[in-house]
């Protein structure tokens, strides 16, 4: 089957979403599917801008005729719009104009994030997102808690789709091992991996009153400010994935302080290496950890940290084994609207093709 994937975020931008989409594409291709990705790198440089709201990622400002040409030449059996950015909206418009079925996915809790950044009322963001996803044949979301949340907010055709993890790259380490880039560290070693932005609540981690060492891996607009404010932490920039696997193996616990994630791929990576997770009991951590005992969830992040330290590393690894990419890719294919040219089943009469 020929699958067309449209994403506003792609390499060289580093994020959990980009990682997940890359691994999904690789697994789909291994299963015999032909996958074409439309991303910012396929557009002229003058059409691409780096926008602060997307973490400095290159975003296509006006896809226009170039996107239409790429979609027309793709002749795809199934179309999936992975993001709600300019490329996603333009691809949606193309599908509606040409009466093509498509699926979409939700990876980010934009209402909460935009409220935290700019004070934007969540109902405004929700109205825009509902409009984007309304004609979708299936809205893929990472798990039951997010599916329930979106259904309660008026989203239709919600489909549960859980991401996977590369268990060969992120290998199990029965004990924490030193990381070459840092040298000897006082244990327990507490680790944060991710973007350094306000909505990630990284300061909740940095201000934890716990013994041992704190390590921060990632970059973002607040990196310089936080380095100066919290000199006791060990600061690393973004790492290649093979080095990141070694860093997880060096930690005693991964602290995941964000309350705005729909999933949280870094938690799976840590668990695969045997590193338990401490987090708040919110959507992303609830999906990844559940009742597995592979980490700890608590409204007091310090309590979660202490409890997570008691988790056997083998239990953490076993939880990660339940998230293989083969199963995730098979479920993704099941949710696709195939063929794209079939009669619409989800499109409401209120949508006018000429207007869209």
Secondary structure, 3 states (H helix, E strand, C coil): CEEEEECCCCCCCCCHHHHHHHHHHHHHHHCCCEEEEECHHHCCHHHEEECHHHCCCEEECCCHHHHHHHHHHHCCCEEEECCCCHHHHHHHHHHHHCCCCCEEEECECHHHHHHHHHCCCHHHHHHHHHHHHHCCCCEEECCHHHHHHHHHCCCCCEEECCCCECCCCCCCCCCCCCCCCCCCCCCCEEEEECCCCHHHCHHHHHCCCCCCEEEEECCCCCHHHHHHHCCCCEEECCCCHHHHHHHHHHCCEEEECCCCECCCHHHHHHHHCCCEEEECCCHHHHHHHCCCCCEEECCCHHHHHHHHCCCCHHHHHHHHCCCEHHHHHHHHHHHCCCCCCCCCCCCCCCCCCCCC
